[in-house]
Amino acid sequence: MKETELLAASRHPGCGRAIMAAIEKIATRPWCLMEVCGGQTHAIVAAGIDQALPAGIAMVHGPGCPVCVTPVETVDRALALAAIPGMILCSFGDMLRVPGSVGDLLAARAAGGDVRVVYSPLEAVAIARDNPGREVVFFAIGFETTTPANGMAVLAAEKEGLENFSILVSQVMVPPVLAALMSAGEVEVDGFLAAGHVCTITGLEAYDAFSQKHQVPIVVTGLEVNDILEGIFFLVRMLEDGRAGVENQYARSVRSGGNSRAVTVINAVFTSIDQKWRGLGRIDKSGLGLKRKYHAFDAVRSFGLESLRSEESRECMSGEVLKGVIKPDQCPVFGGRCTPGSPLGATMVSSEGTCAAYYNYRRIADDL
C-alpha cells in the first residue's frame, strides 16, 4: 500500500471502531491520559472519544492551547501598546477577544486603536516597511510551532534595518510545563499524548529526556480522530507493558531530529527564560525570550512595559482546567457568567480552548 492509501484507510470510520476495540482488548487497568494540544482536545470532545473509551481509561485535558496560557499581563501590555498614538499592533485573530484585566484587543480597536489581524509575522514586517514613520509591534505568542516564524520576522527586520519593528513575546515550551504538572502532583497522569505539529519542529529529544526522568510514556500523535485513537492505543499498550519512552504515531510528519532549519532559527534568536503561564504561574525555563543581540526588537523593553503587572480573575477557574484538575463544566460560572460571547478566561474564547470545546460540543451532545 502507498502512504497516501494508508492515510486514506486510517481516516475510514471503520478504522476508528477497530482501534477502539483494540484498546478495550488490551486495557486491564485504569489509566489517566492527558493530551497537551488544544486541537486534539477539540477533536476528542467533538468526537466524544473521552466518553467512548473503555471504563477506567480517563482523558484529562492539559495546557495545550497557546492562546489560553498567554498571561493576563501580556494581554494588558498589548492593550497598552495599542493605546499609544500612531502605534500599529499586529496580531493573529485568535488573540483579539482574549480578555485582559481591562478589556480585550477587539475593544481597543473599536476605541480607535490601529489593531490589525495578520496571518504571518512577516506581514507585520511588511507593514513596518510600508509605514516608516510609525511603530509596529507584532504580538508573538505560541508554542514551539510558531517560534521559527517569529524568529524569521526578527531576522528579516534586522536585515532590512527596520528600527520601527518589534515583537511582544509570549513564547512557551511544552516539556517544561509537563515537568511542572508532574511535580505538582495535583493530577496523577499515567501517560501523555504530545502534539505532532510541535514535534515536527522540535523533534523528540526533549520528550525522551522528560520521559526517562519521570518514567512516563509519551506518544506523539496527529490531530485527526483516528490519529488520536491510535495514539491512545500506543499509550495503553506501553502502560500495560510497564514501559516508559516515546513512541511516534505521527511518523508521516515527525522526524526524530525535528526540523533542523527551524531549530537553527530558534536557537539564533531566542534563549530560554522563566515564563509566567496564565492560570499556572511562573515555570522555570519554560519560555523563550529574545537574546541580548535582539533586545532592540523587544517591545516590552522598547516601550517601558517591564513594570506592568496584572492579576488574574479570581472568578475564572481556567487554571484548574488547564492543569486537568477539573473539567470545564465543573466550573460554577461555565455556560452562565462565562460563555464564548462573554468569556471570563481565554479557555472559553480561544478556538483551541478546552472550555470552548465543552461549550460548543458537549452542550450539543447533552441537548440531543
Backbone torsions as a table, in degrees:
resi	resn	phi	psi	omega
1	MET	NA	136.8	175.7
2	LYS	-75.3	161.1	-177.9
3	GLU	-59.1	-39.6	-179.4
4	THR	-64.7	-35.3	178.6
5	GLU	-69.9	-38.8	177.4
6	LEU	-62.7	-42.6	-179.9
7	LEU	-63.9	-42.0	179.0
8	ALA	-63.1	-40.2	179.5
9	ALA	-64.8	-37.0	-178.6
10	SER	-67.9	-20.4	-179.7
11	ARG	-88.7	-5.8	-179.2
12	HIS	-70.6	134.6	-178.6
13	PRO	-53.0	-36.2	-180.0
14	GLY	-62.9	-28.8	177.9
15	CYS	-64.7	-40.9	178.7
16	GLY	-62.1	-42.4	178.5
17	ARG	-64.2	-36.8	179.4
18	ALA	-67.2	-40.3	179.0
19	ILE	-66.0	-41.6	179.4
20	MET	-61.0	-40.6	178.1
21	ALA	-64.9	-36.9	178.8
22	ALA	-66.8	-37.6	177.0
23	ILE	-62.3	-47.1	-178.7
24	GLU	-62.0	-33.7	-177.3
25	LYS	-69.2	-36.6	-174.4
26	ILE	-94.4	-15.9	-175.5
27	ALA	-78.5	119.6	178.5
28	THR	-117.8	-9.4	-176.9
29	ARG	-136.6	161.1	174.0
30	PRO	-73.1	139.2	178.5
31	TRP	-136.6	144.9	175.8
32	CYS	-110.5	119.6	-176.4
33	LEU	-116.4	142.9	178.7
34	MET	-124.7	128.4	169.5
35	GLU	-92.8	144.4	-177.6
36	VAL	-124.1	60.6	179.9
37	CYS	-160.4	123.9	-178.9
38	GLY	-62.7	-36.1	177.4
39	GLY	-64.2	-40.3	176.1
40	GLN	-64.5	-41.3	179.3
41	THR	-57.5	-46.4	-179.7
42	HIS	-64.6	-39.2	178.3
43	ALA	-64.8	-41.4	-179.6
44	ILE	-63.6	-46.9	-176.8
45	VAL	-72.5	-41.3	-178.7
46	ALA	-63.4	-39.7	-178.7
47	ALA	-86.5	-8.9	-179.2
48	GLY	71.4	26.3	-179.0
49	ILE	-58.8	-44.7	-176.7
50	ASP	-63.2	-28.3	179.9
51	GLN	-85.2	-21.9	-175.9
52	ALA	-94.7	-10.8	-179.2
53	LEU	-65.0	154.8	178.6
54	PRO	-55.8	149.4	178.9
55	ALA	-55.9	134.1	179.7
56	GLY	102.5	-21.2	176.4
57	ILE	-97.3	111.2	-175.3
58	ALA	-108.8	138.5	173.4
59	MET	-104.7	128.8	170.8
60	VAL	-117.8	151.1	-171.5
61	HIS	-104.3	126.0	-175.6
62	GLY	-95.7	-173.7	-176.7
63	PRO	-82.0	63.1	-173.7
64	GLY	-100.2	9.8	-180.0
65	CYS	-106.0	111.5	-175.8
66	PRO	-62.7	-36.0	177.3
67	VAL	-63.3	-41.2	-174.2
68	CYS	-67.4	-29.4	-176.2
69	VAL	-95.1	1.6	176.0
70	THR	-69.1	123.7	-172.9
71	PRO	-61.2	150.6	177.1
72	VAL	-56.7	-41.8	-176.6
73	GLU	-67.2	-26.8	176.3
74	THR	-71.1	-39.2	174.2
75	VAL	-62.6	-41.5	178.5
76	ASP	-64.1	-34.5	175.7
77	ARG	-66.1	-38.7	175.8
78	ALA	-62.8	-40.2	178.5
79	LEU	-65.0	-38.9	177.9
80	ALA	-64.4	-39.6	178.1
81	LEU	-65.5	-42.9	-178.6
82	ALA	-62.9	-23.9	-178.4
83	ALA	-84.6	-8.4	179.7
84	ILE	-73.1	126.8	-179.5
85	PRO	-56.9	132.1	178.1
86	GLY	84.6	-8.0	-178.9
87	MET	-71.6	141.4	169.0
88	ILE	-114.3	114.3	178.4
89	LEU	-103.5	122.0	-179.3
90	CYS	-107.0	140.2	-176.8
91	SER	-153.8	155.7	166.1
92	PHE	-67.2	150.6	-173.6
93	GLY	-63.0	-27.9	-175.3
94	ASP	-73.4	-6.5	176.6
95	MET	-91.7	-11.1	-170.2
96	LEU	-67.5	-30.1	-177.2
97	ARG	-107.2	9.3	176.5
98	VAL	-72.6	122.0	-175.1
99	PRO	-73.1	133.0	165.3
100	GLY	-94.0	-160.5	179.0
101	SER	-83.8	-13.2	-176.7
102	VAL	-132.7	36.4	179.0
103	GLY	117.1	-163.3	178.9
104	ASP	-138.8	175.3	-175.0
105	LEU	-70.6	-27.2	176.8
106	LEU	-64.3	-42.1	176.8
107	ALA	-66.6	-37.0	178.1
108	ALA	-62.9	-38.9	177.8
109	ARG	-68.0	-40.4	178.7
110	ALA	-63.5	-29.0	-179.9
111	ALA	-83.0	1.8	175.7
112	GLY	114.0	-5.1	178.5
113	GLY	-69.6	144.2	179.6
114	ASP	-87.2	80.3	-179.4
115	VAL	-103.9	120.1	-174.5
116	ARG	-118.4	137.9	175.0
117	VAL	-87.2	127.5	176.1
118	VAL	-123.3	163.5	-178.9
119	TYR	-110.8	-0.5	177.4
120	SER	-157.2	142.8	175.9
121	PRO	-61.9	-23.8	177.5
122	LEU	-69.0	-23.7	172.3
123	GLU	-63.7	-38.9	178.4
124	ALA	-65.8	-36.3	175.6
125	VAL	-62.1	-43.1	178.6
126	ALA	-63.2	-38.5	177.8
127	ILE	-63.3	-40.0	177.3
128	ALA	-64.4	-39.2	178.7
129	ARG	-63.9	-39.0	-176.6
130	ASP	-82.3	-11.0	-179.1
131	ASN	-129.0	66.9	-173.9
132	PRO	-62.2	-20.0	-179.1
133	GLY	-92.2	4.5	-177.5
134	ARG	-127.5	150.1	175.0
135	GLU	-81.3	138.5	179.5
136	VAL	-127.1	126.2	178.6
137	VAL	-121.4	133.5	173.0
138	PHE	-103.4	130.6	179.9
139	PHE	-83.0	99.0	-171.1
140	ALA	-97.6	99.4	179.9
141	ILE	-119.3	167.8	170.2
142	GLY	131.8	172.7	172.3
143	PHE	-84.0	-166.4	-175.5
144	GLU	-60.2	-19.6	-178.3
145	THR	-62.7	-40.1	-176.3
146	THR	-90.3	-12.2	-173.7
147	THR	-61.7	-43.2	-179.1
148	PRO	-59.5	-43.0	-179.7
149	ALA	-65.4	-38.7	177.7
150	ASN	-66.6	-37.6	175.3
151	GLY	-64.8	-40.2	178.2
152	MET	-62.3	-35.2	178.3
153	ALA	-63.4	-42.7	178.5
154	VAL	-63.9	-45.1	-179.9
155	LEU	-63.2	-38.7	179.1
156	ALA	-66.3	-42.7	179.2
157	ALA	-64.5	-39.2	177.5
158	GLU	-63.8	-44.3	-178.6
159	LYS	-62.1	-36.8	-178.9
160	GLU	-86.3	-6.3	-179.3
161	GLY	69.4	33.9	-178.6
162	LEU	-82.4	103.9	-178.9
163	GLU	-85.0	-5.6	-178.4
164	ASN	-102.2	13.8	-179.4
165	PHE	-116.0	136.5	174.2
166	SER	-152.3	170.8	179.6
167	ILE	-128.0	144.2	172.1
168	LEU	-96.5	107.1	-167.4
169	VAL	-94.2	131.9	169.6
170	SER	-145.1	65.7	-178.2
171	GLN	-96.1	131.1	-177.8
172	VAL	-126.6	161.1	-178.0
173	MET	-122.4	146.2	-173.2
174	VAL	-75.0	-52.5	-173.8
175	PRO	-53.9	-40.8	179.5
176	PRO	-63.3	-34.5	179.9
177	VAL	-73.6	-31.3	174.4
178	LEU	-63.7	-41.9	178.1
179	ALA	-62.8	-39.3	179.1
180	ALA	-65.2	-39.8	178.7
181	LEU	-65.3	-41.0	179.6
182	MET	-65.4	-40.7	-178.6
183	SER	-69.1	-35.7	-178.7
184	ALA	-66.9	-36.1	176.3
185	GLY	67.4	18.5	179.9
186	GLU	-72.7	-28.9	175.3
187	VAL	-130.8	129.2	-179.6
188	GLU	-87.4	98.4	-177.5
189	VAL	-96.0	129.9	-178.9
190	ASP	-90.6	-26.8	-178.6
191	GLY	-162.0	157.0	-175.5
192	PHE	-121.7	142.1	164.3
193	LEU	-96.7	123.0	179.9
194	ALA	-101.2	151.8	-175.4
195	ALA	-77.1	122.1	-178.3
196	GLY	-62.2	-37.9	-177.4
197	HIS	-68.3	-31.0	175.1
198	VAL	-68.0	-46.0	-178.1
199	CYS	-70.0	-20.9	173.2
200	THR	-59.1	-33.8	177.7
201	ILE	-82.5	-52.5	-168.0
202	THR	-86.2	-24.0	-170.4
203	GLY	80.3	-162.7	-170.2
204	LEU	-111.8	-7.2	-171.4
205	GLU	-56.9	-48.2	-177.9
206	ALA	-64.0	-33.3	179.0
207	TYR	-73.4	-36.1	175.4
208	ASP	-60.0	-46.8	-178.7
209	ALA	-62.5	-43.6	179.3
210	PHE	-63.6	-44.7	-178.3
211	SER	-61.3	-43.1	-178.9
212	GLN	-69.6	-39.3	-179.8
213	LYS	-63.9	-42.6	-174.7
214	HIS	-100.7	-1.8	179.5
215	GLN	51.7	53.6	-179.5
216	VAL	-132.0	138.1	179.1
217	PRO	-78.9	147.5	177.3
218	ILE	-133.1	136.3	174.5
219	VAL	-122.9	124.0	176.4
220	VAL	-83.7	126.8	-175.2
221	THR	-142.7	166.1	-179.5
222	GLY	-86.5	-163.4	-173.3
223	LEU	-104.4	-12.8	-178.3
224	GLU	-78.6	154.8	-174.6
225	VAL	-55.4	-47.0	-178.1
226	ASN	-70.8	-29.5	171.7
227	ASP	-60.0	-47.5	-177.8
228	ILE	-64.9	-43.8	178.5
229	LEU	-60.5	-42.2	179.3
230	GLU	-67.0	-36.9	175.7
231	GLY	-61.4	-41.0	177.3
232	ILE	-63.5	-41.9	177.5
233	PHE	-59.5	-45.7	178.3
234	PHE	-59.1	-44.0	-178.6
235	LEU	-63.1	-48.0	-179.2
236	VAL	-61.9	-40.0	178.3
237	ARG	-62.3	-43.3	178.3
238	MET	-63.3	-43.3	-179.6
239	LEU	-65.0	-43.2	179.4
240	GLU	-64.8	-30.9	178.3
241	ASP	-84.5	-7.5	-178.5
242	GLY	72.2	33.4	-176.2
243	ARG	-110.0	133.6	165.8
244	ALA	-91.6	-176.1	179.7
245	GLY	118.2	-177.1	-178.5
246	VAL	-123.0	128.0	172.6
247	GLU	-115.4	146.8	-173.3
248	ASN	-113.2	94.1	176.7
249	GLN	-72.3	-26.3	-172.6
250	TYR	-97.6	44.2	-174.5
251	ALA	-65.2	-18.5	178.6
252	ARG	-68.4	-12.8	179.4
253	SER	-128.2	-35.6	-172.6
254	VAL	-94.9	129.7	173.0
255	ARG	-112.1	152.3	-174.9
256	SER	-54.1	-41.5	-178.0
257	GLY	-87.4	-1.5	179.4
258	GLY	72.5	-155.6	179.4
259	ASN	-101.5	104.0	-171.7
260	SER	-64.3	-35.6	179.9
261	ARG	-66.9	-42.0	178.9
262	ALA	-65.3	-42.3	179.3
263	VAL	-64.0	-36.3	177.9
264	THR	-61.6	-41.5	178.2
265	VAL	-65.0	-44.9	179.3
266	ILE	-58.1	-48.1	-177.2
267	ASN	-68.0	-26.9	-179.7
268	ALA	-75.0	-35.2	-170.7
269	VAL	-102.4	-33.8	-170.1
270	PHE	-116.1	158.9	173.8
271	THR	-136.0	151.8	-177.7
272	SER	-72.1	141.8	-179.2
273	ILE	-140.5	161.3	169.2
274	ASP	-69.1	136.6	-172.3
275	GLN	-132.4	136.4	173.4
276	LYS	-83.8	134.1	177.6
277	TRP	-113.6	138.8	177.7
278	ARG	-62.0	124.6	178.0
279	GLY	82.5	-12.2	-175.5
280	LEU	-117.7	-16.2	-178.1
281	GLY	85.0	-166.8	-177.2
282	ARG	-85.2	132.2	-179.2
283	ILE	-122.2	128.1	-176.5
284	ASP	-58.8	132.7	172.4
285	LYS	49.0	39.3	-177.8
286	SER	-106.2	-1.5	-178.3
287	GLY	-123.3	174.8	176.9
288	LEU	-127.2	124.6	176.1
289	GLY	-117.9	163.6	-179.5
290	LEU	-67.3	138.6	175.0
291	LYS	-65.8	159.0	-177.3
292	ARG	-52.4	-37.4	-178.9
293	LYS	-57.4	-26.4	-174.6
294	TYR	-113.8	20.1	-179.9
295	HIS	-61.4	-23.6	178.7
296	ALA	-65.2	-18.8	-179.9
297	PHE	-99.1	9.2	-178.9
298	ASP	-92.2	109.1	-175.5
299	ALA	-62.7	-34.6	-179.9
300	VAL	-61.3	-44.0	178.3
301	ARG	-70.6	-44.6	-174.4
302	SER	-63.2	-33.1	-175.4
303	PHE	-112.7	16.5	172.0
304	GLY	61.6	45.3	-177.1
305	LEU	-102.7	10.6	-176.4
306	GLU	-59.2	-34.9	-174.3
307	SER	-85.1	-6.3	-178.9
308	LEU	-71.5	118.7	179.5
309	ARG	-128.1	145.9	-178.3
310	SER	-137.4	150.3	176.7
311	GLU	-99.4	144.9	178.3
312	GLU	-81.1	156.9	177.6
313	SER	-62.9	128.8	177.5
314	ARG	-76.5	-18.6	-178.8
315	GLU	-78.0	-30.6	-176.8
316	CYS	-83.5	130.7	-179.1
317	MET	-104.8	29.0	-176.7
318	SER	-61.8	-29.8	177.6
319	GLY	-61.3	-41.8	178.0
320	GLU	-68.0	-33.6	176.4
321	VAL	-67.2	-45.0	-178.0
322	LEU	-64.2	-29.3	178.7
323	LYS	-85.6	-7.7	-178.2
324	GLY	81.1	10.7	-179.1
325	VAL	-70.7	-39.3	176.8
326	ILE	-130.8	160.5	169.4
327	LYS	-89.8	153.0	-176.3
328	PRO	-51.8	-40.6	-176.4
329	ASP	-74.3	1.1	173.2
330	GLN	-92.6	-5.0	176.5
331	CYS	-80.6	131.3	-176.1
332	PRO	-59.5	-26.2	-176.1
333	VAL	-98.9	-1.1	-178.4
334	PHE	-60.4	126.8	177.1
335	GLY	75.1	-2.6	177.7
336	GLY	-114.7	-89.9	175.6
337	ARG	-67.3	-24.3	-176.0
338	CYS	-120.4	113.5	177.5
339	THR	-137.6	167.3	176.6
340	PRO	-58.4	-29.0	178.0
341	GLY	-77.3	-23.7	179.8
342	SER	-142.9	71.4	-173.1
343	PRO	-79.2	140.5	172.3
344	LEU	-90.6	-21.3	-178.5
345	GLY	-142.4	166.0	-176.2
346	ALA	-68.0	-26.6	-178.5
347	THR	-66.6	-17.8	178.7
348	MET	-91.5	-25.8	-173.5
349	VAL	-101.8	-26.1	-176.5
350	SER	-71.0	146.0	177.0
351	SER	-67.4	-12.7	176.6
352	GLU	-112.2	5.7	-175.5
353	GLY	-74.6	142.2	-178.6
354	THR	-64.6	-41.3	-179.6
355	CYS	-64.8	-38.6	177.0
356	ALA	-63.8	-38.4	178.5
357	ALA	-62.4	-45.4	-180.0
358	TYR	-67.1	-39.0	-179.5
359	TYR	-65.9	-44.0	-174.5
360	ASN	-77.8	-36.1	-172.0
361	TYR	-107.8	-45.2	-175.9
362	ARG	-69.4	-35.1	177.6
363	ARG	-66.7	-37.6	178.0
364	ILE	-62.0	-46.0	179.5
365	ALA	-62.0	-40.5	-178.8
366	ASP	-66.9	-26.9	-177.7
367	ASP	-83.2	-10.9	-177.2
368	LEU	-74.3	NA	NA
